[in-house]
Amino acid sequence: MTPAARVQAAIDLLNETIAAAGAGGAAADTLIARYFKTRRYAGSKDRRAVRDLVYAAIRRAGERPVSGRAAMLGLAVDQPEIRDLFDGSDHAPATIDPGELVARAGVAPAWLVAKLDTLDSAEQQALLGRAPLDLRVNRLKTDRETMLAELPGAEPTPHAPDGLRMPEGTQLEALTAYAEGRIEVQDEGSQLLALACEARAGMMVIDLCAGAGGKTLALAAAMKNDGRLIACDTDRRRLGNLAPRAVRAGVTIVEPKLLDPDREREALADFVKQADIVLVDAPCSGTGTWRRNPEARWRLTRARVEKLVMLQQHVLDIAASMVKPGGALVYAVCSLIDDEGAGGFDAFLTRHPKWTVDPVTIPAGVAHGKGRRLTPLHDGTDGFFVARARAPC
């Protein structure tokens, strides 16, 4: 592909991404994979160059652009050499009209930036950087020192005791350690959330929003594969990914439990006031994960955030009923919106005035509200809010 053809390919993919963001369709990485699956003529350098253009344009545009062409013209403001490739030649973008729409630079839609007002401009901008590839060493099978010696280019993450940071472009599936379950992909921030639970061998722990089980497996390792670990979710497909991951990791204490939305209490009746720890890594806006999914900020609406806040409170109340007297509830969201984080935790405490706040003892983050907040700029992790509450005895 010529440089101009790469720009046109990026414009085509941006058009698809913009349409998908408005209609709740596939994510950009999925669209890119589909695009090149039918274009075998594109080499690895072409694919990489087009992908870089697409994501650079996405990261630059705070508001959802009107078109892929407007998004690319916006990127050309910062990279003027791109304008020269709009020359109208074969497979190249058409020449530029003086009055064409150009996407403006920004962090996010204005209403969403207002909800991130507790972050300064540098913190907000860091939300759109590129995320590293972090791994968690599975202590059930090995240790970090062994993995550092085995994996080329691996470095210890700054905060999590079992974290590794890998060089960009690492082909994880080609690593024997991955196939053998000695390492798992997990952002250092997620590892710290599991650490905040303070799970120990012999405990009964409930991961109430387990998803595909990344934190579940981290909890199992912390428990030394000894105790009872209930992994719950309402998404059958995501929860179904946990079983093979657990087998690969050598985890035997996990009990997956599929829940029906709005009928969770019935399914969890046997666990009322039984758990030492309940982790609620709640569904949220994902503002802390924009480094991985920058177009996600084009998908959010005020109504969506309001609905998520209501869901978070619903899940927190269910979680509270599962905690035994003196046990702990750990609340986390990968969001930096206070309605979901610090404010959401305050709302829970208002409804449950006999619960007390526990300190979150993790080696990162800053105090925020009654918990701690992790950010890409301050900690090099995804953005999270995490807090702990103790049930009355």
C-alpha positions as CSV (number, residue, x, y, z in Angstrom):
1,M,0.0,0.0,0.0
2,T,1.2,3.5,-0.7
3,P,1.2,6.1,2.1
4,A,-1.9,7.7,0.6
5,A,-3.7,4.4,0.3
6,R,-3.0,3.8,4.0
7,V,-4.6,7.1,4.8
8,Q,-7.7,6.2,2.8
9,A,-7.9,2.8,4.5
10,A,-7.7,4.6,7.9
11,I,-10.5,6.9,6.8
12,D,-12.7,3.9,5.8
13,L,-12.0,2.2,9.2
14,L,-12.7,5.5,11.0
15,N,-16.1,5.7,9.2
16,E,-16.9,2.2,10.4
17,T,-15.7,3.0,14.0
18,I,-17.8,6.2,14.2
19,A,-20.9,4.4,12.9
20,A,-20.4,1.6,15.4
21,A,-19.9,3.9,18.3
22,G,-23.2,5.6,17.5
23,A,-25.1,2.3,17.1
24,G,-23.4,0.2,19.8
25,G,-21.6,-1.9,17.3
26,A,-18.2,-3.6,17.3
27,A,-15.1,-2.0,18.8
28,A,-12.4,-0.5,16.7
29,D,-9.9,-3.4,17.2
30,T,-12.6,-5.9,16.0
31,L,-13.4,-3.7,12.9
32,I,-9.7,-3.4,12.0
33,A,-9.2,-7.2,12.3
34,R,-12.2,-7.8,10.0
35,Y,-11.0,-5.2,7.5
36,F,-7.6,-6.8,7.0
37,K,-9.0,-10.3,7.0
38,T,-10.5,-9.6,3.6
39,R,-7.4,-7.6,2.3
40,R,-4.6,-10.2,2.2
41,Y,-2.5,-7.9,0.0
42,A,-1.8,-5.6,3.0
43,G,1.5,-6.5,4.6
44,S,2.3,-6.3,8.3
45,K,3.8,-2.8,7.9
46,D,0.7,-1.7,6.1
47,R,-1.6,-3.1,8.8
48,R,0.5,-1.5,11.6
49,A,0.6,1.9,9.8
50,V,-3.1,2.0,9.2
51,R,-3.9,0.9,12.8
52,D,-1.6,3.6,14.1
53,L,-3.4,6.2,12.0
54,V,-6.8,5.1,13.1
55,Y,-6.0,5.1,16.8
56,A,-4.1,8.4,16.6
57,A,-7.2,10.0,15.0
58,I,-9.5,8.4,17.6
59,R,-7.4,9.6,20.5
60,R,-7.3,13.2,19.2
61,A,-11.0,13.7,18.7
62,G,-12.9,14.3,21.9
63,E,-16.3,14.5,20.3
64,R,-17.5,11.8,18.0
65,P,-16.5,13.1,14.5
66,V,-19.0,13.5,11.7
67,S,-16.9,11.3,9.5
68,G,-13.6,9.4,9.2
69,R,-12.4,12.0,6.8
70,A,-13.0,14.8,9.3
71,A,-11.2,12.8,11.9
72,M,-8.2,12.3,9.6
73,L,-8.2,15.9,8.6
74,G,-8.1,16.7,12.4
75,L,-5.0,14.5,12.8
76,A,-3.4,16.3,9.8
77,V,-3.6,19.5,11.8
78,D,-1.0,17.9,14.2
79,Q,0.8,16.0,11.4
80,P,0.8,18.3,8.4
81,E,2.6,15.7,6.2
82,I,-0.7,13.8,6.1
83,R,-2.4,16.7,4.2
84,D,0.0,16.1,1.2
85,L,-1.5,12.6,0.9
86,F,-5.0,13.9,0.1
87,D,-4.0,14.2,-3.6
88,G,-6.9,12.4,-5.4
89,S,-4.6,9.8,-6.9
90,D,-5.6,6.1,-7.2
91,H,-6.6,4.7,-3.8
92,A,-5.8,8.1,-2.1
93,P,-8.2,10.5,-0.4
94,A,-9.8,13.2,-2.6
95,T,-8.2,16.6,-2.5
96,I,-9.2,18.9,0.4
97,D,-11.8,21.6,0.0
98,P,-11.2,24.8,2.0
99,G,-14.5,24.6,3.8
100,E,-14.4,20.9,4.9
101,L,-15.3,19.9,8.4
102,V,-12.2,19.1,10.6
103,A,-12.6,17.2,13.9
104,R,-11.5,19.3,16.9
105,A,-9.0,18.0,19.4
106,G,-10.2,17.2,22.9
107,V,-10.2,14.7,25.7
108,A,-13.9,13.7,25.6
109,P,-17.4,15.2,24.9
110,A,-17.8,18.4,26.9
111,W,-20.4,16.9,29.3
112,L,-18.1,14.1,30.1
113,V,-15.1,16.3,30.6
114,A,-17.2,18.2,33.2
115,K,-17.6,14.9,35.1
116,L,-13.8,14.5,35.2
117,D,-13.3,17.8,36.9
118,T,-11.4,16.3,39.8
119,L,-8.6,15.5,37.3
120,D,-6.3,18.2,36.1
121,S,-5.6,18.6,32.3
122,A,-2.4,16.5,32.4
123,E,-4.3,13.6,34.2
124,Q,-7.1,13.9,31.7
125,Q,-4.8,13.8,28.7
126,A,-3.0,10.7,30.1
127,L,-6.3,8.8,29.8
128,L,-5.7,8.7,26.1
129,G,-2.1,7.4,26.1
130,R,-1.1,3.9,25.1
131,A,-1.5,1.2,27.7
132,P,1.4,-1.2,28.4
133,L,1.1,-4.9,28.3
134,D,1.0,-6.1,32.0
135,L,1.0,-9.6,33.1
136,R,0.4,-11.2,36.5
137,V,2.6,-14.1,37.6
138,N,0.6,-17.0,38.9
139,R,2.0,-17.8,42.3
140,L,0.3,-21.2,42.3
141,K,2.8,-22.3,39.7
142,T,5.9,-20.0,39.8
143,D,7.2,-16.7,41.1
144,R,8.2,-13.3,39.6
145,E,11.9,-13.9,39.9
146,T,11.7,-17.0,37.7
147,M,9.5,-15.3,35.1
148,L,11.8,-12.2,34.9
149,A,14.7,-14.6,34.1
150,E,12.6,-16.5,31.5
151,L,10.8,-13.8,29.6
152,P,12.9,-11.5,27.4
153,G,12.4,-7.9,28.1
154,A,10.2,-8.4,31.1
155,E,10.4,-5.8,33.9
156,P,8.7,-5.8,37.3
157,T,5.7,-3.4,37.5
158,P,6.2,-0.6,40.0
159,H,3.6,-1.5,42.5
160,A,2.0,-5.0,42.3
161,P,4.2,-7.7,43.8
162,D,3.4,-10.2,41.0
163,G,3.3,-7.8,38.1
164,L,5.4,-7.9,34.9
165,R,5.5,-5.3,32.2
166,M,6.3,-6.6,28.7
167,P,7.8,-4.9,25.7
168,E,5.4,-3.5,23.1
169,G,4.6,-6.1,20.4
170,T,5.1,-9.1,22.6
171,Q,3.3,-12.1,21.1
172,L,1.7,-13.5,24.2
173,E,0.2,-16.6,22.6
174,A,3.7,-17.7,21.6
175,L,5.0,-17.8,25.2
176,T,5.2,-21.3,26.8
177,A,4.6,-19.7,30.2
178,Y,1.2,-18.4,29.0
179,A,0.1,-21.7,27.6
180,E,1.1,-23.4,30.9
181,G,-0.9,-20.9,33.0
182,R,2.1,-19.4,34.7
183,I,1.2,-15.9,33.6
184,E,-2.0,-14.1,32.9
185,V,-2.7,-10.8,31.1
186,Q,-3.8,-8.3,33.8
187,D,-3.3,-4.6,34.1
188,E,-1.4,-3.7,37.2
189,G,-4.3,-1.7,38.5
190,S,-6.6,-4.8,38.4
191,Q,-3.9,-6.7,40.3
192,L,-3.9,-4.0,43.0
193,L,-7.7,-4.3,43.3
194,A,-7.3,-8.0,44.0
195,L,-4.6,-7.1,46.6
196,A,-7.0,-4.7,48.2
197,C,-9.3,-7.6,49.0
198,E,-6.8,-9.1,51.4
199,A,-8.0,-12.6,50.6
200,R,-6.4,-15.4,52.5
201,A,-6.3,-19.2,52.5
202,G,-9.4,-20.8,54.0
203,M,-11.7,-17.8,53.4
204,M,-15.0,-17.7,51.6
205,V,-14.8,-15.0,49.0
206,I,-17.4,-13.9,46.5
207,D,-16.4,-12.1,43.2
208,L,-19.9,-10.7,42.5
209,C,-19.1,-9.2,39.0
210,A,-16.5,-11.7,37.9
211,G,-16.8,-11.3,34.1
212,A,-14.2,-13.5,32.5
213,G,-12.5,-14.1,35.8
214,G,-9.3,-12.1,35.8
215,K,-9.6,-11.0,39.4
216,T,-11.1,-14.3,40.4
217,L,-7.9,-16.0,39.4
218,A,-5.8,-13.4,41.2
219,L,-7.9,-14.0,44.3
220,A,-7.5,-17.8,44.0
221,A,-3.7,-17.3,44.0
222,A,-3.9,-15.0,47.0
223,M,-5.9,-17.7,48.8
224,K,-3.3,-20.4,47.8
225,N,-6.1,-22.4,46.2
226,D,-7.5,-23.1,49.6
227,G,-11.0,-22.0,50.6
228,R,-14.2,-21.3,48.7
229,L,-14.4,-18.8,45.8
230,I,-17.7,-18.0,44.2
231,A,-17.5,-16.3,40.8
232,C,-20.8,-14.7,39.7
233,D,-21.9,-12.8,36.6
234,T,-25.0,-12.2,34.5
235,D,-23.1,-12.6,31.2
236,R,-23.1,-16.3,30.3
237,R,-20.5,-15.8,27.5
238,R,-18.0,-14.0,29.7
239,L,-18.4,-16.2,32.7
240,G,-18.0,-19.2,30.4
241,N,-14.4,-18.1,29.7
242,L,-13.5,-18.6,33.3
243,A,-13.5,-22.5,33.4
244,P,-10.7,-23.0,30.8
245,R,-8.7,-20.2,32.3
246,A,-9.0,-21.8,35.8
247,V,-7.8,-25.1,34.4
248,R,-4.8,-23.6,32.7
249,A,-4.0,-21.7,35.9
250,G,-4.3,-24.8,38.1
251,V,-7.2,-23.2,40.1
252,T,-9.6,-25.7,41.7
253,I,-11.5,-23.6,44.3
254,V,-13.7,-21.5,41.9
255,E,-17.4,-22.1,41.7
256,P,-18.9,-20.2,38.7
257,K,-22.4,-19.1,39.3
258,L,-24.5,-17.5,36.5
259,L,-27.1,-15.0,37.7
260,D,-30.3,-13.8,36.2
261,P,-30.6,-10.0,36.2
262,D,-33.0,-8.8,38.9
263,R,-33.2,-12.3,40.4
264,E,-29.7,-12.4,41.9
265,R,-30.9,-12.6,45.5
266,E,-32.7,-15.8,44.8
267,A,-29.6,-17.5,43.3
268,L,-27.4,-16.2,46.1
269,A,-29.8,-17.1,49.0
270,D,-27.4,-19.8,50.4
271,F,-24.6,-17.2,50.8
272,V,-26.4,-14.6,52.8
273,K,-24.1,-13.4,55.6
274,Q,-21.6,-16.1,54.8
275,A,-18.7,-14.4,53.0
276,D,-15.5,-13.2,54.5
277,I,-15.0,-10.9,51.5
278,V,-17.3,-9.8,48.7
279,L,-15.6,-8.0,45.8
280,V,-17.8,-5.8,43.6
281,D,-15.9,-4.8,40.6
282,A,-19.0,-3.1,39.2
283,P,-20.1,-2.6,35.6
284,C,-19.2,1.1,34.9
285,S,-18.5,3.7,32.2
286,G,-14.9,2.5,31.8
287,T,-13.4,6.0,31.7
288,G,-10.3,4.6,33.3
289,T,-9.7,2.2,30.4
290,W,-9.7,4.7,27.5
291,R,-6.0,4.0,26.8
292,R,-7.2,0.5,25.6
293,N,-10.6,1.6,24.1
294,P,-10.3,5.3,23.2
295,E,-13.5,5.2,21.1
296,A,-15.5,4.2,24.2
297,R,-15.8,7.8,25.1
298,W,-17.8,8.4,21.9
299,R,-20.3,5.7,23.1
300,L,-21.1,7.1,26.5
301,T,-24.2,9.2,27.1
302,R,-25.5,10.9,30.2
303,A,-28.4,8.4,30.3
304,R,-25.9,5.5,30.2
305,V,-23.9,6.8,33.1
306,E,-27.1,7.4,35.1
307,K,-28.2,3.8,34.4
308,L,-24.8,2.5,35.5
309,V,-24.9,4.4,38.7
310,M,-28.3,2.8,39.6
311,L,-26.9,-0.6,38.7
312,Q,-23.9,-0.1,40.9
313,Q,-26.0,0.7,43.9
314,H,-28.2,-2.3,43.2
315,V,-25.2,-4.6,43.1
316,L,-23.7,-3.1,46.2
317,D,-26.9,-3.7,48.2
318,I,-26.9,-7.4,47.1
319,A,-23.2,-7.6,48.0
320,A,-23.8,-6.2,51.5
321,S,-26.3,-9.0,52.2
322,M,-23.7,-11.6,51.4
323,V,-21.0,-10.3,53.9
324,K,-20.9,-12.0,57.3
325,P,-20.7,-9.9,60.4
326,G,-17.3,-8.3,60.6
327,G,-16.5,-9.3,57.0
328,A,-15.5,-6.9,54.2
329,L,-17.0,-5.5,51.1
330,V,-14.5,-4.2,48.5
331,Y,-16.0,-1.8,45.9
332,A,-14.2,-0.9,42.7
333,V,-14.9,0.7,39.4
334,C,-12.6,1.3,36.4
335,S,-14.0,4.8,36.2
336,L,-12.8,8.2,37.3
337,I,-16.3,9.7,37.4
338,D,-17.1,10.4,41.1
339,D,-20.8,9.6,40.5
340,E,-19.6,6.0,40.1
341,G,-16.6,6.0,42.4
342,A,-16.3,8.1,45.6
343,G,-19.8,9.4,45.4
344,G,-21.2,6.0,44.7
345,F,-19.5,4.6,47.7
346,D,-20.8,7.5,49.9
347,A,-24.3,6.7,48.7
348,F,-23.9,3.1,49.8
349,L,-22.7,4.2,53.3
350,T,-25.7,6.5,53.6
351,R,-28.0,3.6,53.1
352,H,-26.0,1.3,55.4
353,P,-25.0,3.7,58.3
354,K,-23.8,0.9,60.6
355,W,-21.0,-0.1,58.1
356,T,-17.6,1.3,58.7
357,V,-14.8,2.4,56.3
358,D,-11.7,0.2,56.2
359,P,-8.4,1.6,54.9
360,V,-7.3,0.4,51.4
361,T,-3.8,-0.9,51.9
362,I,-2.3,-0.9,48.4
363,P,1.1,0.5,47.5
364,A,-0.2,2.9,44.9
365,G,-2.9,5.5,44.2
366,V,-3.9,8.6,46.2
367,A,-6.6,9.1,48.8
368,H,-9.9,10.1,47.2
369,G,-13.1,10.4,49.1
370,K,-13.3,7.4,51.4
371,G,-11.1,5.2,49.2
372,R,-8.2,5.4,46.8
373,R,-7.9,6.4,43.2
374,L,-5.4,5.0,40.6
375,T,-4.7,6.9,37.4
376,P,-2.5,6.4,34.3
377,L,-0.5,9.5,35.0
378,H,0.1,9.0,38.7
379,D,0.4,5.2,38.8
380,G,0.9,4.0,35.2
381,T,-2.2,1.8,35.6
382,D,-5.7,2.0,34.2
383,G,-7.9,4.4,36.2
384,F,-9.7,2.9,39.2
385,F,-11.5,3.9,42.3
386,V,-11.4,1.3,45.1
387,A,-12.8,1.4,48.7
388,R,-13.5,-1.1,51.5
389,A,-16.4,-1.2,54.0
390,R,-16.7,-3.4,57.1
391,A,-20.0,-5.1,58.0
392,P,-21.3,-4.5,61.5
393,C,-20.8,-7.3,64.0
